[in-house]
Amino acid sequence: ELAKYFGGANMTTVTIETDEDGEQYAALSTTSAGTDPFVDFSFKKFAKAAGMDNVKADDYKYVVLKIRSVGCSSGTFELFFYSGKVSSATGGMMTTSSFDLSEEGWQYILFDLSAFDAWTGNVNGFRFDYQLSAAGAGESMYISHIYFAKDDAEMRKVTGGLGFPM
């Protein structure tokens, strides 16, 4: 069910996996070496199907992803974000965060969207450009959660006070 909310993949396959606790997560994997592996995620359609209310970008200035990387050759994650009337990737609605390539366990990465005037209205979706480039096939990124936080204190509560690689 979750897989149908992903599309527009470039150099990336998406599968949905389940952990030992029954939690699902998206498994993104490169299909070849090259620049710009990514996939789109229709958050608004997913939230509607899950019976969730719309998420208002005006209220939530931080997006936190719980991720796990395996075999990635680049530690920079670009996040394109779509909200309001915007429904696809645009250059002015993108930010980056770094992740720890040496850590194959779960980690959190933070995207501070407070400086983006275009981050307004309902959250429509994201494009996960999980590496700037890939050295080969099989470089994987697992995404288990997307959190929205209103401020720094709430963001730290969501992550248990953990620091973020920046």
Rosetta blueprint (number, residue, H / E / L):
1 E L
2 L H
3 A H
4 K H
5 Y H
6 F E
7 G E
8 G E
9 A E
10 N E
11 M L
12 T E
13 T E
14 V E
15 T E
16 I E
17 E E
18 T E
19 D L
20 E L
21 D L
22 G L
23 E L
24 Q E
25 Y E
26 A E
27 A E
28 L E
29 S E
30 T E
31 T L
32 S L
33 A L
34 G E
35 T E
36 D L
37 P L
38 F E
39 V E
40 D E
41 F E
42 S L
43 F H
44 K H
45 K H
46 F H
47 A H
48 K H
49 A H
50 A L
51 G L
52 M L
53 D L
54 N L
55 V L
56 K E
57 A L
58 D L
59 D L
60 Y L
61 K L
62 Y E
63 V E
64 V E
65 L E
66 K E
67 I E
68 R E
69 S E
70 V E
71 G L
72 C L
73 S L
74 S L
75 G L
76 T E
77 F E
78 E E
79 L E
80 F E
81 F E
82 Y E
83 S E
84 G L
85 K L
86 V L
87 S L
88 S L
89 A L
90 T L
91 G L
92 G L
93 M L
94 M E
95 T E
96 T E
97 S E
98 S E
99 F L
100 D L
101 L L
102 S L
103 E L
104 E L
105 G L
106 W L
107 Q E
108 Y E
109 I E
110 L E
111 F E
112 D E
113 L L
114 S L
115 A L
116 F L
117 D L
118 A L
119 W L
120 T L
121 G L
122 N E
123 V E
124 N E
125 G E
126 F E
127 R E
128 F E
129 D E
130 Y L
131 Q L
132 L L
133 S E
134 A E
135 A L
136 G L
137 A L
138 G L
139 E L
140 S E
141 M E
142 Y E
143 I E
144 S E
145 H E
146 I E
147 Y E
148 F E
149 A E
150 K L
151 D L
152 D H
153 A H
154 E H
155 M H
156 R H
157 K H
158 V H
159 T L
160 G L
161 G L
162 L L
163 G L
164 F L
165 P L
166 M L
